[in-house]
Amino acid sequence: MWQESEHGLMRLVEEPDIERDNLYLLLDGAALPALKIIYQNDDNPRLERLYRGTRHEAMLEVSPVLYSLSGQHLMWQNREQWQSAGLFLESAASIDDLANHLRSLQSVRLPSGELAFCRFYDPALSERFFNSLTQDELRNWLGPISGIWLTAGQKEWRGFATNQVSLCRSASEEGWFSIRPEHLAIWQEQERQLFIQRLVSHFSADDLCGKSAPGLEAIVNQRVVAAETFGICSEQQLFAYVELALQFPEAIDNPEIRTDLANMEESAEHRLARIEASLLGLHG
């Protein structure tokens, strides 16, 4: 039975019970020195580096590491060392079989047919990734995994569990999981909203327009949409445009400036630089 919330499969849960059998820890080796942390807390660990024996072996030093947590209380007691870059997994599979299943998921197939890395072991991305999948997709992705927990802040945990497990995939099947265009659209919009929140947070601190956060968010959203119609798309360029729009809200809507902004024959960078110089009264 899936444990669902209104906004997705992952919900606030109690911290994992480390006395449970079949618990594993999956650490992001690119975000922290996973092997060092494990050996500091366990003299004889059972672990697998996921890049071992795969086409990614040249990057073995930053490989995700799957570690059997059974009975290892010291690792749990020192969780502040790793919990920002680790997932708890529960599975009745052996560490070898589970590692091979996870190896099959290290790359996903894009709608174009190309393969791309999937950093599902990064807690900053995991919740969004899992919540974007349908139940059937997630069931297939999980395979032998019956539960997942990750941190959602200093003390909060999010997770879900299911009793509908299936067989492990083999490492040679890497790339079997396919990403749909709908997934890409969801993630792109999520990234856009996160960027807008960063803009609101930054400009709230600067108090450029004296608006409350909701009012400022509406203005920033409006300005980002306007910038995108002018082909201003990179985060750096969007930041520059929104800053100018907040400083000079009437001037930037001047028909002459809007015509200049709409000149797609010139790069967005050059258009923004010239308009900034004009608005600031700079010459040359």
Number of C-alpha atoms within 10 A of each C-alpha: 8 13 12 14 11 7 8 16 22 24 19 15 14 12 15 19 8 16 12 11 14 18 21 22 24 27 29 24 22 15 15 17 17 25 19 10 16 21 12 11 16 15 8 8 14 14 19 19 22 25 22 18 14 16 10 13 14 12 11 17 15 19 23 29 25 27 23 22 25 15 13 14 14 13 19 17 10 13 13 11 16 21 21 20 22 27 23 24 25 20 19 14 17 12 18 12 17 25 25 23 26 26 25 23 24 24 21 20 19 17 14 9 11 11 18 13 11 16 17 19 22 21 21 16 13 19 21 17 17 19 16 18 18 12 13 9 14 15 19 18 22 25 19 23 26 20 18 22 26 28 22 17 10 9 9 12 17 19 24 21 18 14 12 14 17 14 14 20 23 16 21 14 14 21 22 16 18 17 19 13 11 12 15 14 11 14 15 12 11 13 12 15 13 12 15 20 16 13 21 23 15 12 21 17 9 10 15 15 16 12 14 11 15 10 12 21 19 14 18 22 18 12 19 20 14 15 21 12 12 17 16 25 15 12 13 10 17 24 20 16 22 22 18 18 21 19 15 16 14 9 15 19 12 11 10 11 16 14 11 16 23 17 13 12 7 11 12 20 13 11 19 19 13 17 19 18 12 14 14 12 8 10 7 5
